[in-house]
Amino acid sequence: MSPKDLVPLAVILVALYLIISSLRRRQQRRARQDTPGSDPQPARASTSEGQQLRRDLEALMVELQELSRKISAQIDTRFAKLETVIRDADRRIAVLERLNRQADVKTGAILGETFSQDIRHSAVYELADTGLTPVDIAKELGKTPGEVELILNLRNQGEPAGPR
């Protein structure tokens, strides 16, 4: 949590401290006024003070609810941004892996294995494995969506069928 997020929390704590100290002072005044021989007039004043205190607490609760909504909205916004950044990082990783494999194929060795599939197709496969749609893959690689769908369908036909 950043210091900027702690400021509203500090304000809330200070407000609660002030309200609690105000309540204590009022209770002490009432205790002094409840001594024998006091007139009923202060009792009415304490009732109005109690009502005012109740209004103050209700107003504080409303402010706390608004603050919690704002903080929740900020958290949701940051979470959405984080998801977007993670998705973008996954795409970039797939592109880097593709470029790395292309470089390895050009030098003649990818872990001593030979691949029958075309390098161009592996880029489509890697992007599809990251969860991109054919339209997104086409935009990323500068191909048509139909070409990308054809490559993905060829991949699916080349895979052995799973257990039935």
N, C-alpha and C positions, 0 to 999 in steps of 0.2 A: 504494500500500500504506500503510495507516495505521500509526501508531506501535504500536498495540495488536497488530497482526499481526507486528511486528518483535521483540516480546519473546521468543517461543519461539525464534526464530532466534538471538537474542543468547545465550540460555541454552545452546543447542546449541553455539555457537562457544566459549563459556567452558568448557563441559564438555570439548570436544575439546582445547582448549589445555591444560587441567589433565592430561588423559590423556597427551598428547604430552610434556609436561614431566616427568610421572612416569616415562614410558618412558625418557626421556633420563637421568634420575637413576639408574634401575635399570641401564641400560647402562654408565654410568660406574662404578657400584659393581662390576658384573661385571668390567669391565676392570681395576679395581684388584685384585679377588680372583683373577683369572687369572694373576697374576704367578707366576713359578717359586717353588716351595717352599710353595705353599698346599695345604691339606688338601682332600679330596673332600667334606667336609661342606658348605661353601658352595655347591658345585655342586648339591646336593640342594635347598638353600634357594632357589637361583635358579630351579630347575625348578618348585618350588611357587609361587614368585612369578610365574613365567610362566603357570602355570595360573590363578592368581588374576587376573592381568591379562587373560587370555583370557576368563574369566567376566565381568570388568568390561566388556570390550568387547562381549560378547554382550548383556549387560544394557543397555548404552547403545544398541546397535542396536535392541533391542526397544522401548526408550523412543522412539527416533527414528521407528520405524515407527508407533507409536501416535500420536505428535505429527503425523506427516504425514497420517494418517487423519483426525484431528480437523480439521486445517487444510483438507483436501480437502472434508470435510463442510460446514465453514463456507462455503467458496467455493461449493459446490453450492447451499446454502441461499440465499446472497445472489444467486446467478444466477437462481434461481427467483423470488425476490422482485422482482428487476429486470424479468424477463419479465412478471410480473403488472402492475407499474407501467406498463410500456410499453403493454401491452394496454389498460389503463384510460385512459392518455393518448390512445391512438388513438380510443377510444370518445368521449372528451370532445371531441376535435378534430372528429369527425364531427358531434356535436351542435352545437358552435359554428358549424360551417360551415352546418348546416341552419338554425340561427337567423339567421345572417347572410343567407342567401339569402331566408328569409322576410321579413326586414326590407327587403331590396332589392326583392322583389316587391311589397310593400306600398307602397313609394315609387314603384313603376312602372318601375324600370329595373334590369336585370341585364346590364350590359355591352351595352346596346342590343339584346339578344335577347329574344324572347318564347318562353316555354315552354308547351307544350300539356299537360304533365303536371301533376297536382295537387301542391300543396306537401306535402300529407300523404304522398304516395307517395315524394317525394324523400327524406324522412327515412328511410323504410324502405330505399330503395336505398342510401343512404350508409352506413347501419349494416351492410347486407349486404355492401357492398364492403369493410368493415373486417374481415370474416371472422366476423361473428356469425351464429349459427344463428337460424332463424325464432322459436324459443322465446325466445331471449335478446332478440331485437328486440321481440317482443311484450311481454316484461316491461319493457323499457326505455321503450317508448312507451305502455304501458297498453292494448294491443290484444290480441285473441285470436290464438293461433298460426295458426288457419285464415285469418283476415283477412290476416295478414302473408304467408302462403304464396300466397294469391290475388293479392295485389299483386305479389309477386315473379314469379308465373307470367304475369301480364299484361305485366310488363316483358319477360320472355323472349319472349313472342309478338309484341311490338311491335318487337323488334330484327330487322334484316335478317339473313338467313342468310349465314353466312360461305362462303368458297370451298370447293367440294367436290372 
